[in-house]
């Protein structure tokens, strides 16, 4: 699921990265132009992708 979502972010001109799950609960970060937005889970990432005009999952 993460890889698919990251690819859809890339098609929308953004990046999607995740923190190391070994450090605790995974966090996700959407980025573009040196700015980032923290997203608590993949559902929030999918909602943000829809908000920025990316393809639905």
N, C-alpha and C positions, 0 to 999 in steps of 0.2 A: 504494500500500500504506500509506504513512504517513497519508494523509488518512482512509482507512477505519479504521485503528487509532485515530487521534485521535478520530474520531466515536464509536467503541465505548467509549473511555475516558470521553468526555463522558456517554454514557448510563449509565455506572457511577458518575458523580459525580466524576470525576477529570479532570485535564488531561494532555495529552501534548504536549510541545514538543521541538524539536530545536535543536541548536547550528547555527551557520552552517558549512556544509561547506567554505567558502572558508578557514576557520581550521584546517583539517586534517580528520581523521576525525570524522564526525558522531557526536555523543552525543545521547541521548534522555533526557528528564526527565519522570517522572510526578509529578504534584503533587495535593495536597488539603490544605485547611485550613492553608496556609502551610508545609507540609512537602513536601520533594521527595525523589525517589529517582533516582539516576543509573542509566541502563541503557545498556549498550555498543552494542546493536544492536536491530533490529526484532524479532528472534526473542526476545530477552530481554524486550522490551516485551510481546509477545504472551503469554509465559509469566507475566509479572507480572499482566497483565489477567485471565488465567484464575485466578490465585491470589486476586485481589480479588473474584472472582465476576462478572466481565464476560463478555459474549458471545464465543464463539470466533470466530476469523478463518477 
